[in-house]
Amino acid sequence: MVLLPVMRAFLAKQTFSFAGKQHTLSEAAIDKVMHELNPAMNLGLKAANEKIYNALMYGVSVTEFIDGKKASPTIKLIDWHNIDKNAFHCTEELVVQNAEGTGNRRPDIVCFVNGLPLVVIEAKRPDSNKEGKSTNFAAISQHIRNQKQDEIPHLYAYSQLLLAINGHEGLYATCGTPEKFWAKWKEEHSHLGIAEAEFVRLKKS
C-alpha cells in the first residue's frame, strides 16, 4: 500500500545530528524504517493502525554507526514544520487486492503523504433514491465493509482520516469508527471544496 520509491526518497533526504555534524541515513537505516511500516495485520486492524499512528507521531528509531560510534536517531516520517518538504499524491479508484487474493476493491480517492495512504475517501452522487437518507451512508457502509478481515484492511491500517462525501455534505471518521459516530465535516464555507465538487461532477457525468 506504500508508494515505496516516494517514501524512500523522502527518507534519503532526512538528516540527524551526531557529534556536532549532520548525517544522512544509510540504506540499512532506510530499510529498517520501511520494515517498521509493514502493518502487523496478524494482530488485527486496530493494533496495526495504532502502530502506524505511533510511527507517524513519534518517528522510528534506527541505529547508525558513525566512525565506530553508535547513534540512535529517531526519524520522522512527515516534516511537520516544513509542509512543502513532504510529497503529496492523490489517486482515483485505486485498485486494492483483497486479503484473500480473490478480488479487488476500488476506493474512490486515496491521498498519500510521503507515499503513505493516510486518507481514504468514498464519494457518492448527491441525489438519493431513499427519501430522507443521505447517500453518504452508503459511502460509510463501504468504508466499514472494506475494513473487514477478508476485505482490504491492509489499506485502512495506514489510514488516519476517512471521508464520505456527496457534494452537499461530508462526514469523517477514523479506522474502526461505527456508523453512528461519524461526524459532520464543517468548513468556513458551505461547499466541500473545488476538488471534491469536481470529483462528484465527474461521477455524475
N, C-alpha and C positions, 0 to 999 in steps of 0.2 A: 504493500500500500504506500510505501515511501518512494518519492522520486529520488532514487539513490544518488545520481550524479549531482543533483541540486543540493542535497544535504551534505554530501562530501565536499563540494565546492565551498559551501558556507564554512564548514569546519576547518578547511585548509587555510582560511583567512583569519582564523581566531588565534590569538596570542595569549601567552601567560607570562607573568613576571617571575624571574628566579635569579638570585644573585645579582640584582640590580640591572638585569637585562631582560628584554622581551624575546620570547621564543615562539616559533610556530609549532604546531602539533606534528608529531611523527605519524607515519602511515599506521603504525601499530596502535597509537592512541586513537586515531580516527576510527580504526576497525573496532576498538573497544567501545567507543560511543555508539557506533552503528549496531553493534551486538546488543547493547542495552536498550535500543529502540525496537527490538523484536518483542511484541506483546506476549506475555505469558498466558496464552489462551487456555492452557490446561488448568489454570486457577480460576477461570471464569471471567466473563466480560468486565464485571465491576472491578476486580482486582487488577486486571490488565490495564484498564482505563486509569486507575489510580496510579499505577506505576509510570505510565506515560505522563500524567499530570505532574507527578513529583519531579520527573526529569525536566519537564518544561519550566517548572517554577524554581527549582533549586540547582539545576545543571547536573552534569555527570562527572564524577571524579575519575581521573585517569592517573597512571603512573608513568613518569618520564625520567630518563637519566641524562643529566647534563654534566659532562666532564666527570663521569663516575659518581656523581651525587644524585640522590633521589629527590624528585619533585613530585608533588601530588596536587596538581591544579584541578579546580572544578570548572568544567567547560559549559558555558551557556549555550542553549540550542536556539535561542532567539535574542537578538540585540534589542533589549527593552528601551535603551536610552537613545539609540540612533535607528529609528524605524527604517530609514532609507537604505540601511545596510542589510536588510533582510530581503529575501526573494519571495515574491508573491505570484501564485499561479491559480488559475480557475479553469475547471473542466466542465463540459456539458455532457450529461449522460455517460459518466464513467462506467465502463464495463468491469464489474467485480464478480469473480467466480465465487460461488457459494462454498461453504466449509467442506461439503461432501464432494465437490467437483462434479456435480450433476447438472448444474445450470448457472445462469448469471442473473444478477440484478443490476439495474442502471439508475443509481441516484441522479436526480436532475442536475444538481450542481454540487461540486466538491471544491472547496477552497483550500489551497496549500500555503503554508508558511515555511520557508526553507525546506521544502519537499515533504513536509508533514501534513497529512489531510486533517486539518483542525476543525473545519466547518462542513457540515453536510446539509444541503437544502433540498426540500421537496416542494415543487411549485405546481399549483393547480389552477384550473380555469376559475374565474371569479363567479360564474353562474352555476348554481347548484340545482340538481333535479330533485333534491329533497328539501321541501319547504321548511325554512327556519333552521336549516343545518348548513353550516359553513363548509365549503369544500376543503378547508384546512384540516378538518378532522379526518378526511381521507388521507391527507399527507401525513398526519400524525400516526395514523394506523400503519402506514407503510414504514415509517421510521421504527415503530415498535416491533413490527414483524421482522424487519431486516436485522434487528439486534438479537434474534433468537439463535440458539446454538448451531442450527443447521443452515442458517442463512449467511449473512456477511458480517458477523460480529467483529472480525479482524479489521474491518474499516472503522467501526464505531469505537474500537479500543483506543484510537487516536483522537476521536472527536472531542472537542471542548465546547462546541456550540452546535445545536441542531435547530433548524428553522423550517417552519411550514408557512408558505406564502401563497397568496392568490390574487394579488393586485389590489385588493381592498384592505387587507389587514395581514399582519404577521404574528405568528406565535413562536415562542422559543423555549428551549429546554436543554438539558444535558443528558448524557448517557444514562439509561435506566429510569428516566422520569415517566411515571404513569400519565395517561392522557389528562386526567383531571388537574394535574399540577403544571401543565404547560401554561406559560404566562404570555400576555399580550405584549407585543413589541411596540414601544412608544417612541415616536420621533417628534422633533420640533414642528415638523410639517405633517400634514395628513397623508401624504403619499409614502410609498415604501422606498422610493429612490429610483433613479433612472435605470440602473441595471436590472433590478427586479421587475419593473414595469415592462421593460423591453423584452425580457425573457417570457413573461406571461403573454405578451402580444404575439410573440413568435409561436408559442404553444397553441394559441387560438387559431392562427392562420393555417 
